[in-house]
Amino acid sequence: MFGPFSLGALNHLLGQADWARAKLTPFAGRNARLAMPPFQLDLLIRTDGYFDPVGPDVAPDVTMTLPADAPLRALQGQAQIIAAARVEGNAHLATELSFVLRKLRWDAEEDLSRVVGDIAAHRLVKGAGAFASWQADAARRLAENVAEYVGEENPLVARPQDLDRFAAEVSELCDKLSQLDKRVDALIL
């Protein structure tokens, strides 16, 4: 189920991006494995830049593995996922394939225009974009408010300046204790 759906989605995105297929055509006949445990997708790059399925028993030329927590990392941004990815195999193929996968974008307006027409599709996509932007802004403001509450109003977490002041006071106390210890030693002798 995961394989055919993912393969179809990738090929659909490639159908909307001539540049991506052009980047992949030099690697025709090569195999790639995209893995995110417990899922894995084995692909063969065709001469036209699209993907065909390959059995898992075929050794891939490149393997790109995402950590199992990739969906959670996606909430922190694409850079978090890329930093956690592990790539093995042909470096040139890995570079081009990762570039294509990072830059592929779904042209929802194009697909929607086939169903409802160009103007309605444009307005629907614009409205969905505004809604998504509003949601992201609301989530950012909520996170900022929670952080401020935890740090200022109900200090469950120590602020950095408070920790610095405490460390300075402990250091000063250690110095004074050392001086007192030396005075006591002088009095005893």
N, C-alpha and C positions, 0 to 999 in steps of 0.2 A: 504493500500500500504506500509506504513512504517513498520508495524508489520511483515508481511510475508517475506519481503526482509531482515529485520534485523534478524529475527529468522533464516532464511536460512543461512545468513552470519555467525552468531554465531555458528550454528551447523557445518558449514563447517570448521571454525577455530578449533572447538572442535575435529573434525575428524582428524585434523593434530596434535593434542596434547593429547596423551594418559594420560600424567600426570594430565592435567586439568580435564579430565573426571573422573579420579581416585579420585581427590579432591572433586568432586561434588557428586559422587555416595552415600556417607553416608547421603546425604540430599534428597534422592529420595522421591518424593511425596510432597515436600515442594514447596511453591509458592514464586516467587520474582517479584517485580515490578521495572523496570528501567524507570525512568522518566526524561525528559528534556522538560519542558513546551514549546509548547503545545503537545508534543509527549509523549507517554507512551507505554511501552511494558511489558505485563504480561506473565510470564513464569512459567512452571511447570518443575521441574527437574525430569527426568526419571531415571529409575534404571540403565541404561547404561551410565549416565552422560550427555546425550544430553538434549535439551530443547523441550518442547511441548508448543503450545499456550494455554492460559487460558483466559477466559472471564474477563472483568474488574470488574464484579460483585463479583468475588471471593476475599476474604480478603487475602492480601499477608502476608507471614511470615516475609518478609523484604522488605523495600522500599528504593531504592537508587535514590535520586533526584539530578540532576545536575542543576545549574542555567541556565537561558535562554541564557546567554552570554558565555556559555561553548565553542562554536566554536572560539570565539575571545580569550578566555583564553588559548585555545589549542596552539595558536601562541606563547604564553609565556612559554609553556612547560606543561608537564603532571602534574607536581607538583601543578601548579596553579589550575587545574581542580579538583584534589583530595582535595586540601585545601578548595575548595568552595562547595564540595559535602555534602549533608545532608543524613544521614542514620538513619533509624528507624526500630525497630523490633528486631528479633533474632540476638544477637551480634555475635555468633559463625558462623552462616550462612552468615552474612554480611561480616565478616572477610575473610572467605574462598572465597566467591563469588567475593569480590573486588580484592582479590589476583589473582584469575583466570582471571578476566577481565583486570587487569593491565598488566599481563604477557603474555596474548594471542598475538601471532604474526602470521601474514599471511606468509606462506611459498610460495611466489609467484613463486619462481624458480621451485618448485615441480609441481604446477599447470600448469605453462608454458611449462614444459618439456613434458607434455602429448600432447601438440599441436605441438611444433616445435622441440622436441628432447632435450636431456640433455645438449649437448655442446652449442647449440644456446640459450637455456634458461639461462644457466650460464652466457654467454656473455651479453645477453640482461639485465639481472638483475644487473650484475656488471656495465654495462654502465649506467643504470638508477640510480644506487647508486652513481656513480661518478657525474652524472648530478645533482642529488639532493644535493649532498655535495657542488658542485660548486655554486648552487643557494643559499644554506644556507650561504655560505661564502660571496657571493656577497651581500646578504641582510644584514648580520652582518656588513660588511665594509661600506655599504651605511648608515646604522643607525649610525655608529660611526662618519662618515664624516658629516652627518647632525647635530649630537649633537655638534661636534667641531665647525661647522660653526655658529650655533645658539649661542653657548657659547663664542666663541673667535672672529670670524670675524665680525659677525653682532649681537652684544650682546643684544638679545631680552630677555634673561634670565640672571639674576645676578649670578655670580659665588659665591660659598660659601666663598672664602677668601675675596671677595669684601664686602659681607654682614657682615662678622666678623669685618673687618676694619671699616665699617660704624657704626656698633653697638658700637665699642670701642670709636669712635670719638663722638658719641651721648652721651655716658656715661661720657666721659671727659668733654664735654660741659655742661652737667647737673651738674657735680661737681663744675665746675668754676662758673656757674650761682648761685649755692647754696652759694658758698663763697662770691660772689658779693652781693647777697641778705643779707647775714649776715653783711657785711661791711656797706651797706646802712642803715640797721636797727641800727647799732652802731652809725652812724653819726647823725641819726634823734633823737636818745635819748640823 
